[in-house]
Amino acid sequence: TAIGDGIDMGTFLLTRQAEDRRRSKVTVVFTDGERNYGRDPMASLADADRAGIRVHLVGVDLDEQIKDRPAVQGLIAAVRGYGGRYYEADTVRQLRTAWTELDQLEKSVVVSRVHVNNVLAYHWFALGAAALLAAALAINAQPVFNEAT
């Protein structure tokens, strides 16, 4: 799992989209605790903290041996050190509890905008073609033009 890369992507998107500095910016990371690829999550957490983004961690179905690893314990401690929370979600009930607590903790109005980069313009050409086709059919229906050809 590329935990650090996921945090970096969330940080990048939130810093680009957040216009109001007063709004809280939050990233919730769902992980199995195994970091085997990508950037170090500790550096990513530090970058997110510098950008004013709070990171919460939800451990989904972590085995006991994974929970006891120093890297996982360090990640949990770092998340807590930067003001985030860690939740264990081994069951559906724990996952719901974590989500409910996060919902109570982070209250912000979520605003999203839809950006359309590609606006299709074929309908103008289709309208012109339909008008020319109708004109051709109307001219062809006149007996005067039909006999001349």
Summary of the structure (lengths in Angstrom):
residues: 149
radius of gyration: 28.4
end to end distance: 74.1
largest distance: 93.9
contacts: 361
relative contact order: 0.12
helix: 54%
strand: 13%
